[in-house]
Amino acid sequence: MSPFRTTRRRRFGRVLAVVLAALAMLVGVFVTSAGACSCFPGGEGSRYVRADHVFTGLVLSKETLTGTDPDSPQDDVFRYRVLRLQTHKGQPPILVNVDTSVAGSTCGISLNVWETYLVFASGDASDRVIETGLCSGTRLASQGPPITEEPPTTTTTAPAPTTTAVALAASTPSPCAAA
């Protein structure tokens, strides 16, 4: 092999290593904890089934609770004070604290004070605190009542279309059959 080819291969190897290192850094920059939130598949009916509590409530206040690591917002929590207006599932108290992560990357959601929401939450409400998040299904109440079951899925195929010739052949007696 010629020295020229060996030099080109080494140079190509170095360029490739630099490109791969740059690509790895870009992936590290753009794929951060923002991609950490992932939800179970399914629609609102599935979320209704998984929730311990589903209710319509008016958000009265919002506060931020600092987590155990004051340098990281990842463990901070928004605590919403919610007035339960109508219960659809579970036994939430009439005044309940609804907690959610501050960070969207950990599936936290942001609610507006004085807005009415359909809250899908989990947890034991005996301490007047339950949890919700991006994947729970909590949404504005103005979008209607909760969907309590998933729509049925069908795997049937449509019947084959009949043609006029097939229909006529079926309704006209065969001259051979009379004999």
Helices and strands as residue ranges (DSSP letters): H 3-30, G 33-35, H 44-50, E 53-65, G 73-75, E 77-89, E 95-101, G 104-106, E 116-121, G 125-127, E 129-131, E 139-140, G 141-143, H 164-171, H 175-178
